[in-house]
Amino acid sequence: MTRIGDDLKNPPTRTARGADTDARYLAQLVDLGIALSAEQGREELHQKILMAARQFTNADGGSLYLVNKDETELQFRILMNDTLDTFFVSGREHEKPFPPLPLYDAYGNPNHKNIATYVALSGEAINIEDAYFADGFDFSGTRAFDAKTGYRSKSFLTVPLKNTRGTVIGVLQLINARDDSGEVIAFDPLIEPIINALASQAAVALENSRLLMAQRDLMESFVRVLGQAIDAKSPHTAYHCEKVPIIARMLAKAAVDEKQGTFSNFYLTDMEWYELDLAAWLHDCGKITTPDHVVEKATKLETIHNRIHEIRTRFEVLRRDAEIEMLKRKLAGEDAQVCDDDFSARIAELESQFSMVAHSNIGDDELDSDAVFALHDIGGQEWVRYFDRTIGLSWAENQRLTEDDLAQFSQPGVEKLLDDRADHAYLGFNRGELYNLSVPRGTLTSEERKVINDHVVVTQEMLAQLPYPKELQRIPAIAGNHHEKMDGSGYPNGMLGEEMGILEKVMVIADIFEALTAVDRPYKRPKMLSECIAILADMRDKGQIDNDLFELLLSSGVYIEYGRKYLQPGQCDEVDITQFLRN
């Protein structure tokens, strides 16, 4: 048994090894360095390292182990053996060739019994001529493996992989060097410096791969944290940023799997899948600037709270006023029955008026011009206020009142049942009661809807500032164009379908489908799956969403697969997709 490095005290001469061999080894090392520096997956990198080492030494087999994150064990990554016709790769759970090798025992003592763990802990390379006659290491596992397979493990060359800081990050183990005739021989000490150089190159390549993966994981984690923070900001849009990527990925995969038709030649690289995931998680990042009271506005009169309660109290005041008037009339000697009938008629009128105001506040049905005029008539009624309206206000509220307001509101006065006061308009919003109740459909005023829509502009501005690598340059477009429509009626740029890529169109449908099927929106009841598909079909018929992707959503079964996993059981009704398919 020799430790690599001992031979360097008496290095071989140029003649001993041969100039041609030296040149060949040097050329191979240069080629390997170039190959290892190229961008590649981890499994491919592990395979290149082991194959290169076996090629240099003509080894029959070999394996690669990497130190885990906690530096407590060596984890198997890859094994090759020509004689046994074996190729194992970590992650194939049904194979499970080798368990991790602990670097320390239960008491924290270094595990020097196993040759691979010894090399990992000491940083020294070991060359063993014959494992069956080697002292100092436990080869019982090797003997058991040989007995089971009929193999004969003989020569071992085990080399540490050290990063630029000199830290061992893995172990490369080669087994059974062979001569030109195929006979098993010991590993030539003359080759050890070459394997050492190879191990150094491999360690640098592995470290770079780890750093790139760590950077990628960090970016992905940061993006997910941002998306989850936006979801957590409002319980009424919770999980939107999390579910849109799920739908987008499912629909994109259906397109990739399509063997005929529009998407038969469509495919995505690993980096393009990564790009889609990041864009989908970031598509609503601009909402981080959207005021909560707008995002969560469940009724027309809602600000921080639903102001219908204040208006109901005013109706209560009018009812009491009517009752007081009725009692006064009776005391004045008027006919009691007439007074009661008038009072009953007034109560019925007030109840009808309040019912209309309350129903208008919900925003489910479209409000026509007659209803708006009726609201103004109702709002024109007056009631008497006796208490000072200028006390108990915050500094900001006082700043919105003029001197005339302060003088007027501090004294008892007559007020309208529904009003649009000057102090209702502030910070770019008009919180006037009649103004909000008169919104034709939904709960948002034009100013609030603009703020909601502007989250896309903010998203685009935020994402445009990030320095993307070349492979992720499309993230701002994929994320920022999810409210565009194929017919140019979308926002913020009014793009047409031909100006958008497939992944941008995927995001449009994913965003709409999630919003339609969501059960946590305060402004609408949960919709049945058939209702959601019908709405999407109507948008398709109007040319607002891509027809091919819409039909793929149906024909691939993505719509029902998502529904069964993520919707409430009662939402997933039967959908006759044939009525929506054109192709």
Backbone hydrogen bonds, N-H to C=O, Kabsch-Sander energy under -0.5 kcal/mol:
donor,donor_aa,acceptor,acceptor_aa,energy
2,T,127,N,-2.8
4,I,2,T,-0.5
4,I,125,A,-1.6
6,D,3,R,-2.3
8,L,5,G,-0.7
9,K,6,D,-1.4
10,N,7,D,-0.9
17,R,13,T,-1.3
18,G,14,R,-2.7
22,D,18,G,-2.2
23,A,19,A,-2.5
24,R,20,D,-2.4
25,Y,21,T,-2.9
26,L,22,D,-2.7
27,A,23,A,-2.5
28,Q,24,R,-2.4
29,L,25,Y,-2.6
30,V,26,L,-2.4
31,D,27,A,-2.5
32,L,28,Q,-2.6
33,G,29,L,-2.7
34,I,30,V,-2.1
35,A,31,D,-2.4
36,L,32,L,-3.1
37,S,33,G,-1.4
38,A,34,I,-0.7
38,A,35,A,-0.7
45,L,41,G,-2.2
46,H,42,R,-2.7
47,Q,43,E,-2.1
48,K,44,E,-2.1
49,I,45,L,-2.2
50,L,46,H,-2.2
51,M,47,Q,-2.5
52,A,48,K,-2.3
53,A,49,I,-2.1
54,R,50,L,-2.2
55,Q,51,M,-2.1
56,F,52,A,-2.2
57,T,53,A,-1.6
58,N,54,R,-1.5
59,A,54,R,-1.3
60,D,175,I,-0.8
60,D,176,N,-2.5
61,G,175,I,-1.9
62,G,80,M,-2.4
63,S,173,Q,-2.8
64,L,78,I,-2.3
65,Y,171,V,-2.7
66,L,75,Q,-2.3
67,V,169,I,-2.3
68,N,73,E,-2.3
71,E,68,N,-1.5
74,L,101,L,-3.0
75,Q,66,L,-3.3
75,Q,73,E,-0.5
76,F,74,L,-0.5
77,R,64,L,-2.3
78,I,64,L,-1.3
79,L,88,F,-2.3
80,M,62,G,-2.6
81,N,86,T,-2.1
82,D,60,D,-2.7
85,D,82,D,-0.9
86,T,81,N,-2.6
88,F,79,L,-2.3
90,S,77,R,-3.0
92,R,89,V,-1.4
93,E,91,G,-1.5
95,E,92,R,-2.2
96,K,92,R,-1.5
101,L,74,L,-2.8
103,L,72,T,-2.8
104,Y,72,T,-0.7
105,D,109,N,-2.3
108,G,105,D,-2.0
111,N,103,L,-2.8
112,H,110,P,-1.2
118,Y,114,N,-2.5
119,V,115,I,-2.2
120,A,116,A,-2.0
121,L,117,T,-2.3
122,S,118,Y,-2.9
123,G,119,V,-2.3
126,I,158,T,-2.4
127,N,2,T,-3.5
128,I,126,I,-0.5
128,I,156,F,-3.1
131,A,154,K,-2.0
133,F,130,D,-1.4
134,A,131,A,-0.9
138,D,113,K,-2.9
139,F,137,F,-0.8
143,R,139,F,-2.5
144,A,140,S,-2.3
145,F,141,G,-2.1
146,D,142,T,-2.5
147,A,143,R,-2.6
148,K,144,A,-1.8
149,T,145,F,-2.0
150,G,146,D,-2.8
151,Y,146,D,-0.5
154,K,152,R,-0.5
156,F,128,I,-2.5
157,L,174,L,-2.3
158,T,126,I,-3.0
159,V,157,L,-0.5
159,V,172,L,-3.1
161,L,170,G,-2.8
162,K,160,P,-0.7
163,N,167,T,-2.5
166,G,163,N,-2.1
169,I,161,L,-3.2
170,G,161,L,-1.0
171,V,65,Y,-2.6
172,L,159,V,-3.0
173,Q,63,S,-2.7
173,Q,171,V,-0.5
174,L,157,L,-3.0
175,I,61,G,-2.3
176,N,155,S,-3.3
177,A,185,I,-0.7
178,R,57,T,-0.6
178,R,58,N,-1.3
179,D,183,E,-2.3
182,G,179,D,-1.6
185,I,177,A,-3.0
191,I,188,D,-1.9
192,E,188,D,-0.5
192,E,189,P,-0.8
195,I,191,I,-2.2
196,N,192,E,-2.5
197,A,193,P,-2.2
198,L,194,I,-2.7
199,A,195,I,-2.8
200,S,196,N,-1.9
201,Q,197,A,-2.3
202,A,198,L,-2.8
203,A,199,A,-2.6
204,V,200,S,-2.2
205,A,201,Q,-2.4
206,L,202,A,-2.8
207,E,203,A,-2.8
208,N,204,V,-2.7
209,S,205,A,-2.4
210,R,206,L,-2.6
211,L,207,E,-2.7
212,L,208,N,-2.7
213,M,209,S,-2.4
214,A,210,R,-2.8
215,Q,211,L,-2.6
216,R,212,L,-2.4
217,D,213,M,-3.0
218,L,214,A,-2.6
219,M,215,Q,-2.5
220,E,216,R,-2.7
221,S,217,D,-2.8
222,F,218,L,-2.5
223,V,219,M,-2.5
224,R,220,E,-2.3
225,V,221,S,-2.6
226,L,222,F,-2.4
227,G,223,V,-2.5
228,Q,224,R,-2.9
229,A,225,V,-2.2
230,I,226,L,-2.0
231,D,227,G,-2.3
232,A,228,Q,-2.5
233,K,229,A,-1.3
234,S,230,I,-0.7
234,S,231,D,-0.7
237,T,234,S,-1.4
238,A,235,P,-0.5
240,H,237,T,-1.7
243,K,239,Y,-2.4
244,V,240,H,-2.4
246,I,242,E,-0.6
247,I,243,K,-2.2
248,A,244,V,-2.9
249,R,245,P,-2.4
250,M,246,I,-2.3
251,L,247,I,-2.7
252,A,248,A,-2.5
253,K,249,R,-2.6
254,A,250,M,-1.9
255,A,251,L,-1.8
256,V,252,A,-2.3
257,D,253,K,-2.6
258,E,254,A,-0.8
258,E,255,A,-0.5
263,F,260,Q,-0.5
264,S,261,G,-1.6
266,F,263,F,-1.5
273,W,269,T,-2.2
274,Y,270,D,-2.1
275,E,271,M,-2.4
276,L,272,E,-2.2
277,D,273,W,-2.4
278,L,274,Y,-2.4
279,A,275,E,-2.4
280,A,276,L,-2.6
281,W,277,D,-2.2
282,L,278,L,-1.8
283,H,279,A,-0.7
283,H,280,A,-0.6
285,C,282,L,-2.2
287,K,284,D,-2.1
288,I,285,C,-1.5
289,T,286,G,-1.9
290,T,287,K,-1.1
294,V,291,P,-1.0
295,V,291,P,-2.1
296,E,292,D,-2.7
297,K,294,V,-1.3
298,A,296,E,-1.1
300,K,361,N,-2.6
302,E,299,T,-1.1
303,T,305,H,-2.3
307,R,301,L,-1.3
307,R,305,H,-0.7
309,H,306,N,-1.3
311,I,307,R,-1.7
312,R,308,I,-2.5
313,T,309,H,-1.7
314,R,310,E,-1.6
315,F,311,I,-2.1
316,E,312,R,-2.2
317,V,313,T,-2.0
318,L,314,R,-2.4
319,R,315,F,-2.3
320,R,316,E,-2.4
321,D,317,V,-2.7
322,A,318,L,-2.3
323,E,319,R,-2.3
324,I,320,R,-3.0
325,E,321,D,-2.7
326,M,322,A,-2.3
327,L,323,E,-2.4
328,K,324,I,-2.6
329,R,325,E,-2.3
330,K,326,M,-1.9
331,L,327,L,-2.4
332,A,328,K,-1.8
333,G,330,K,-1.5
334,E,329,R,-2.3
339,C,335,D,-2.2
340,D,336,A,-2.7
341,D,337,Q,-2.7
342,D,338,V,-2.6
343,F,339,C,-2.3
344,S,340,D,-2.7
345,A,341,D,-2.4
346,R,342,D,-2.2
347,I,343,F,-2.5
348,A,344,S,-2.5
349,E,345,A,-2.1
350,L,346,R,-2.8
351,E,347,I,-2.8
352,S,348,A,-2.2
353,Q,349,E,-2.6
354,F,350,L,-3.1
355,S,351,E,-2.2
356,M,352,S,-1.9
357,V,353,Q,-2.4
358,A,354,F,-3.1
359,H,355,S,-2.5
360,S,356,M,-2.6
361,N,357,V,-1.6
362,I,358,A,-0.7
362,I,359,H,-0.9
363,G,359,H,-0.8
367,L,440,P,-3.4
368,D,366,E,-0.6
372,V,368,D,-1.7
373,F,369,S,-2.5
374,A,370,D,-2.2
375,L,371,A,-2.2
376,H,372,V,-2.0
377,D,373,F,-2.1
378,I,374,A,-2.6
379,G,375,L,-2.9
380,G,376,H,-1.2
381,Q,378,I,-1.5
383,W,415,E,-2.7
385,R,383,W,-0.5
385,R,413,G,-3.5
389,R,409,F,-2.6
391,I,388,D,-0.5
398,N,394,S,-2.2
399,Q,395,W,-1.8
400,R,396,A,-0.8
400,R,397,E,-0.8
401,L,398,N,-1.5
406,L,402,T,-2.4
407,A,403,E,-2.2
408,Q,404,D,-2.7
409,F,405,D,-3.6
410,S,406,L,-1.1
411,Q,408,Q,-1.0
413,G,385,R,-2.3
415,E,383,W,-3.0
417,L,379,G,-0.7
417,L,381,Q,-2.9
418,L,379,G,-1.6
424,H,421,R,-1.3
425,A,422,A,-1.4
426,Y,424,H,-0.7
426,Y,429,F,-2.1
429,F,426,Y,-1.9
431,R,424,H,-2.2
431,R,429,F,-0.7
433,E,419,D,-2.2
436,N,432,G,-2.3
437,L,433,E,-2.6
438,S,434,L,-1.6
439,V,436,N,-1.6
442,G,363,G,-1.8
449,R,445,T,-2.9
450,K,446,S,-1.9
451,V,447,E,-1.9
452,I,448,E,-2.5
453,N,449,R,-3.0
454,D,450,K,-2.4
455,H,452,I,-1.4
456,V,453,N,-1.7
457,V,453,N,-0.6
458,V,454,D,-2.8
459,T,455,H,-2.4
460,Q,456,V,-2.7
461,E,457,V,-2.6
462,M,458,V,-2.9
463,L,459,T,-2.8
464,A,460,Q,-2.0
465,Q,461,E,-0.6
465,Q,462,M,-0.9
466,L,463,L,-1.2
468,Y,466,L,-1.3
472,L,469,P,-2.0
473,Q,470,K,-1.2
475,I,472,L,-1.5
478,I,474,R,-2.8
479,A,475,I,-2.9
480,G,476,P,-2.4
481,N,477,A,-1.4
482,H,479,A,-0.7
484,E,481,N,-1.6
486,M,544,Q,-2.2
488,G,485,K,-1.7
488,G,495,M,-0.7
491,Y,483,H,-1.7
497,G,486,M,-2.2
499,E,496,L,-1.6
500,M,497,G,-1.7
505,K,501,G,-1.9
506,V,502,I,-2.3
507,M,503,L,-2.0
508,V,504,E,-1.7
509,I,505,K,-1.8
510,A,506,V,-2.6
511,D,507,M,-2.5
512,I,508,V,-2.0
513,F,509,I,-3.0
514,E,510,A,-2.1
515,A,511,D,-1.9
516,L,512,I,-2.6
517,T,513,F,-2.1
518,A,514,E,-1.3
524,K,521,R,-0.9
527,K,516,L,-0.6
529,L,571,Q,-3.0
532,C,528,M,-2.0
533,I,529,L,-2.3
534,A,530,S,-2.1
535,I,531,E,-2.2
536,L,532,C,-2.3
537,A,533,I,-2.6
538,D,534,A,-2.1
539,M,535,I,-2.1
540,R,536,L,-2.5
541,D,537,A,-2.8
542,K,538,D,-1.6
543,G,540,R,-1.8
544,Q,539,M,-3.0
545,I,539,M,-0.6
550,F,546,D,-2.0
551,E,547,N,-2.8
552,L,548,D,-1.9
553,L,549,L,-2.2
554,L,550,F,-1.3
555,S,551,E,-3.5
556,S,552,L,-2.2
557,G,554,L,-1.2
559,Y,553,L,-1.8
561,E,557,G,-2.4
562,Y,558,V,-2.7
563,G,559,Y,-1.7
564,R,560,I,-2.6
565,K,561,E,-1.2
566,Y,562,Y,-2.7
567,L,563,G,-2.0
571,Q,568,Q,-2.2
572,C,568,Q,-0.7
572,C,569,P,-0.8
573,D,571,Q,-2.0
577,I,575,V,-1.3
579,Q,576,D,-1.1
580,F,577,I,-1.7
581,L,577,I,-0.8
